[in-house]
Amino acid sequence: MSFKFEKLEVWQMALDYIDLIYEMADRLPENEKFNLKSQITRAATSVALNIAEGSTGQTDPEQNRFLGLALRSLLETVACQRIIKRRKYLLDDPTLDKIDTEANLLATKIQSFRKSLGKSGYATREDIASYEFDIAENQSSIVRGLWSSLFEPY
């Protein structure tokens, strides 16, 4: 028997993202074990946990709130990655670029899911809401729009 959230593509993407974060975090210096390593792995785990918690037996506004928390946790992992790059802990590590790409895709998916619930979760929606999209076709404009709404470009 599986739970409703386990069937969500966005939750499965979050699990893949967690794997990448743990793989990268294991290569951080020992002195970051209780700081950046702990922070980034907890934040990544929180993404999947909030998606799961918000999906079962919740109203649309409540589910939307948990998706917002998942998005905030995802952005926390991005902030940790920027610190890791700035501190030059993992020079020329190709995993960092892959993590950036996956963070963009996951953020886009979470935002699309939130929009499928209606504006702030209260709007009327069709019986079957879809949050699927063609990444190749829409990635640049969606990602630019999403990220520009979350923070100013650096």
C-alpha positions in Angstrom: 0.0 0.0 0.0 1.4 3.4 -0.9 0.5 6.8 0.3 -1.0 9.6 -1.9 2.2 11.7 -1.8 4.4 8.8 -3.0 2.7 9.0 -6.4 3.4 12.7 -6.8 6.2 13.4 -9.4 7.2 16.5 -7.4 7.8 14.3 -4.3 9.9 11.8 -6.3 11.9 14.7 -7.7 12.5 15.9 -4.1 13.9 12.4 -3.2 16.3 12.5 -6.1 17.4 16.0 -5.1 18.0 14.8 -1.5 20.3 12.1 -2.9 22.3 14.7 -4.8 22.6 16.9 -1.7 23.7 14.0 0.5 26.3 12.9 -2.1 27.7 16.5 -2.2 27.5 17.1 1.5 29.5 13.9 2.2 32.5 15.6 0.4 32.4 18.8 2.5 35.3 19.3 5.0 35.0 17.7 8.4 34.8 21.2 10.1 31.5 21.8 8.3 29.9 18.5 9.6 27.8 20.3 12.2 27.2 23.5 10.2 26.8 23.5 6.4 26.5 19.7 6.0 23.8 19.5 8.7 22.0 22.6 7.5 21.8 21.6 3.8 20.8 18.0 4.4 18.1 19.0 6.8 16.8 21.7 4.4 16.8 19.2 1.5 14.9 16.6 3.6 12.4 19.3 4.6 11.4 19.8 1.0 10.2 16.2 0.6 8.7 16.1 4.1 6.6 19.3 3.5 5.3 18.0 0.2 4.3 14.7 1.9 2.7 16.4 4.9 0.7 18.8 2.8 -0.6 16.2 0.4 -2.7 14.0 2.6 -6.1 15.0 3.8 -5.4 18.7 3.5 -7.5 21.4 2.0 -6.1 23.2 -1.1 -5.0 26.3 1.0 -3.3 24.0 3.5 -1.6 22.0 0.8 -0.5 25.3 -0.8 1.0 26.4 2.5 3.1 23.2 2.8 4.3 23.6 -0.8 5.4 27.1 0.1 7.3 25.7 3.0 8.9 23.1 0.7 9.9 25.9 -1.7 11.5 27.9 1.2 13.5 24.9 2.2 14.6 24.4 -1.3 15.8 28.0 -1.4 17.7 27.4 1.8 19.6 24.6 0.1 20.4 27.0 -2.8 21.7 29.5 -0.3 23.9 26.8 1.3 25.2 25.9 -2.1 26.2 29.5 -2.7 28.1 29.5 0.6 29.9 26.3 -0.4 30.9 27.8 -3.7 32.0 31.0 -2.1 34.1 29.2 0.5 35.6 27.1 -2.3 35.0 23.8 -0.5 34.3 21.8 -3.6 36.2 23.3 -6.5 35.3 22.1 -10.0 32.8 19.6 -8.6 30.3 18.8 -11.4 27.7 17.8 -8.8 27.2 21.5 -7.9 26.1 22.3 -11.4 23.8 19.3 -11.5 22.3 20.3 -8.1 21.7 23.9 -9.4 19.9 22.5 -12.4 17.8 20.1 -10.3 17.0 22.9 -7.9 15.6 25.0 -10.8 13.5 22.1 -12.1 12.2 21.2 -8.6 11.3 24.9 -7.8 9.5 25.1 -11.1 7.6 21.9 -10.4 6.6 23.1 -6.9 5.4 26.4 -8.2 3.4 24.8 -11.0 1.8 22.5 -8.4 0.9 25.5 -6.3 -0.6 27.3 -9.3 -2.7 24.2 -10.1 -4.3 24.6 -6.6 -5.5 28.1 -7.6 -4.3 31.5 -6.3 -3.3 31.0 -2.7 -5.2 27.7 -2.7 -8.7 29.4 -2.5 -9.6 29.7 -6.1 -12.1 27.4 -7.8 -10.3 24.9 -10.0 -11.3 22.2 -12.5 -11.9 18.7 -11.2 -8.6 17.5 -12.6 -5.8 20.0 -12.3 -2.6 19.4 -14.2 0.8 20.8 -13.3 2.7 19.1 -16.1 4.6 21.1 -18.5 7.2 20.6 -21.3 10.5 21.5 -19.6 12.4 21.8 -22.9 9.8 24.2 -24.3 9.2 26.3 -21.2 12.2 26.0 -19.0 14.0 29.3 -19.7 11.0 31.6 -19.5 9.4 29.8 -16.5 12.7 29.5 -14.6 13.5 33.2 -15.3 10.1 34.3 -14.1 10.1 32.0 -11.1 13.6 33.0 -9.9 13.0 36.7 -10.6 9.9 36.5 -8.4 11.8 34.8 -5.6 15.0 37.0 -5.5 16.9 39.5 -7.5 19.5 38.1 -9.9 23.1 38.2 -8.7 
